[in-house]
């Protein structure tokens, strides 16, 4: 049976067989076989590339890939696992940001990559906030000892404190937008949590690796006290103990 979902997504995105083949790094005949047989499931890297090219989730293109691995235990909230954060298609981030209605949380230590990969993010977030969505940024303190130690570990030209300051500069444009908040916190340096209503992207940072080289989980809330709720608790607790980025220093008498 033909893969109607894949064909429909290609038509909507106005992507040809040849273009999709080029984006996925495969022969055009391989794409034709995907279209002709919905039971033919590509390798994960090709699924991700196709999803990125078409601007949809992989589950939309190959639902059998999910149905064939039905989850019933605690891991049923795990939609996708990426060995590297950078392997997650940018379209997934865009879709999560665009569809969130109530709450967006960016609890990454620097959040630097957001501005690099989504140049118009500040405008998009301002629009979301004006529509009633609560937006929170939790970033590391660029002056803290934890930040300095992390810089020594990473030993890269674009330092942790520099990446944080880029984020601070970007969110300064949102400072006076109701519904947008920003706090400093250092305890999330080993794990980034990005929440979009009932979906979440979580990156545990590995040893000396920077964020984009660490793995990432895409979660969707399905139950009480599941993986989603556990990570949500983590982000909430760190936020509660955070320090307001924009708090004015009180004058002394």
VENWOJO-V210237 format. One record per helix or strand of 3 or more residues. SS is the DSSP state (hx for helix, st for strand). FROM is the first residue (numbers start at 1). TO is the last residue. Records with the same first field share a line. If there is no record, write none. Layout:
BEGIN
SS = FROM-TO, FROM-TO
END
This chain:
BEGIN
hx = 4-13, 17-24, 28-36, 44-54, 58-61, 63-67, 74-77, 85-87, 90-99, 112-117, 121-130, 145-154, 160-174, 211-213, 227-240
st = 78-82, 103-107, 134-139, 180-184, 191-196, 199-204, 216-220
END
